[in-house]
Amino acid sequence: MLEDGELALDAVHVLLPPDLHARAASALIERSLHVLLEKPMAITAKECSEMIEQAAARGVMIGVNHNFLFAPTYENLKDDLKSGKIGRPDHVTITLWMLRDPRNIILEIGPHCLAPILDLVGPLEISAVQASNRVMLQGDQEFYRR
């Protein structure tokens, strides 16, 4: 599509595995295309910063899709917090689990859980992480369900 001079692309939605996001987005930005990435934006903070700088230099927009943050029930919660209808959360517990690869748990599931917390309460300090419910997956791969 990018090589076809007949197409008039303005933006591209990148739906690739997370480790390919930065490379794909960079190539699109170089062609002065706006980019919408699926979460996570990239694997490292450095990759994210480089894409942001590159997009600014080329005058294009780069965004990350996170539809939960715009769900009506979530927006109602934010409005209720902002207006004082309900008080500020003083404790949040999240349980993460998945069936693919334990190394990707934060990249695959983490944004769903962490984005609303960061949006509601701001920066946080993670004081502990505990893995539990160990199982062995096919190919003798260790996985923690929690």
C-alpha positions as CSV (number, residue, x, y, z in Angstrom):
1,M,0.0,0.0,0.0
2,L,2.8,2.4,0.9
3,E,4.6,1.9,-2.4
4,D,1.4,2.3,-4.5
5,G,1.4,6.0,-5.7
6,E,-2.4,5.7,-6.5
7,L,-3.3,5.5,-2.8
8,A,-3.8,8.6,-0.8
9,L,-3.1,7.5,2.7
10,D,-3.4,10.0,5.5
11,A,-3.0,7.7,8.5
12,V,-2.3,4.1,9.3
13,H,-3.6,2.0,12.2
14,V,-0.7,-0.4,13.3
15,L,-2.0,-3.8,14.5
16,L,1.2,-5.8,14.9
17,P,2.8,-7.6,17.8
18,P,4.2,-5.1,20.3
19,D,7.8,-5.7,19.4
20,L,7.2,-4.6,15.9
21,H,5.4,-1.3,16.7
22,A,8.4,1.0,16.8
23,R,9.9,-0.2,13.5
24,A,6.5,0.0,11.7
25,A,5.6,3.4,13.1
26,S,9.0,4.8,12.3
27,A,8.7,3.8,8.7
28,L,5.2,5.3,8.4
29,I,6.2,8.5,10.1
30,E,9.2,8.8,7.7
31,R,6.5,8.9,4.9
32,S,4.7,11.7,6.8
33,L,1.8,9.6,7.7
34,H,-0.2,9.9,11.0
35,V,0.0,6.7,13.1
36,L,-2.4,5.1,15.5
37,L,-0.7,2.2,17.4
38,E,-2.4,-0.5,19.3
39,K,-1.2,-0.6,22.9
40,P,1.4,-0.8,24.1
41,M,3.0,2.0,22.1
42,A,6.4,0.1,22.1
43,I,8.5,-2.2,24.2
44,T,10.8,0.4,25.7
45,A,10.5,4.0,26.9
46,K,13.3,4.9,24.5
47,E,11.4,3.6,21.5
48,C,8.4,5.6,22.6
49,S,10.4,8.8,23.0
50,E,12.1,8.3,19.6
51,M,8.7,7.9,17.9
52,I,7.3,11.0,19.6
53,E,10.4,13.1,18.5
54,Q,10.3,11.7,15.0
55,A,6.5,12.5,14.6
56,A,7.1,16.0,15.9
57,A,9.9,16.6,13.5
58,R,7.8,15.3,10.6
59,G,4.7,17.2,11.7
60,V,2.5,14.2,12.0
61,M,0.4,12.8,14.9
62,I,1.0,9.6,16.7
63,G,-1.5,8.0,19.1
64,V,-2.1,4.9,21.1
65,N,-5.5,3.1,21.0
66,H,-6.9,2.5,24.5
67,N,-10.7,2.3,24.0
68,F,-11.4,1.5,27.7
69,L,-10.4,5.0,28.7
70,F,-13.3,6.4,26.6
71,A,-16.0,3.9,27.7
72,P,-19.1,5.7,29.0
73,T,-19.0,4.0,32.4
74,Y,-15.3,4.9,32.9
75,E,-16.0,8.5,31.8
76,N,-18.8,8.6,34.4
77,L,-16.4,7.4,37.1
78,K,-13.9,10.1,36.2
79,D,-16.6,12.7,36.2
80,D,-17.8,11.5,39.7
81,L,-14.2,11.6,41.0
82,K,-13.5,15.1,39.5
83,S,-16.8,16.6,40.8
84,G,-16.3,15.1,44.3
85,K,-19.4,13.0,44.1
86,I,-17.1,10.1,45.3
87,G,-13.8,10.3,47.1
88,R,-10.3,9.7,45.8
89,P,-9.4,6.0,45.7
90,D,-7.0,5.1,48.5
91,H,-6.3,1.5,47.5
92,V,-6.4,-0.3,44.1
93,T,-5.8,-4.0,43.6
94,I,-5.3,-5.5,40.2
95,T,-4.8,-9.2,39.4
96,L,-3.1,-9.9,36.1
97,W,-3.2,-13.3,34.3
98,M,-3.0,-14.6,30.8
99,L,-2.3,-17.7,28.8
100,R,0.3,-16.7,26.2
101,D,3.8,-15.8,27.6
102,P,4.6,-14.6,31.1
103,R,7.2,-12.2,29.8
104,N,4.5,-10.3,27.9
105,I,1.9,-10.0,30.7
106,I,2.5,-6.3,31.2
107,L,2.7,-5.6,27.5
108,E,-0.5,-7.5,26.7
109,I,-2.7,-7.0,29.8
110,G,-1.0,-4.3,31.8
111,P,-2.2,-1.3,29.8
112,H,-5.8,-2.3,30.4
113,C,-5.2,-2.3,34.2
114,L,-2.6,0.4,34.6
115,A,-3.9,3.1,32.3
116,P,-7.1,3.9,34.3
117,I,-5.1,3.9,37.5
118,L,-2.5,6.3,36.1
119,D,-5.3,8.4,34.6
120,L,-7.3,8.5,37.9
121,V,-4.6,8.9,40.5
122,G,-1.5,9.9,38.6
123,P,2.0,8.5,39.0
124,L,2.4,5.6,41.3
125,E,5.1,3.6,43.0
126,I,5.0,-0.2,42.7
127,S,6.1,-1.5,46.1
128,A,5.7,-5.2,45.4
129,V,5.0,-7.8,42.7
130,Q,4.0,-11.3,43.5
131,A,3.7,-14.2,41.0
132,S,1.6,-17.2,42.0
133,N,-0.4,-20.1,40.6
134,R,2.5,-21.5,38.6
135,V,1.7,-23.9,35.8
136,M,3.8,-25.5,33.0
137,L,2.7,-24.7,29.5
138,Q,3.4,-26.8,26.4
139,G,7.1,-26.9,25.6
140,D,8.0,-26.8,29.3
141,Q,7.4,-23.1,29.5
142,E,6.7,-21.7,33.0
143,F,3.7,-19.5,33.4
144,Y,2.2,-17.8,36.4
145,R,-1.6,-17.3,36.3
146,R,-1.4,-14.5,38.9
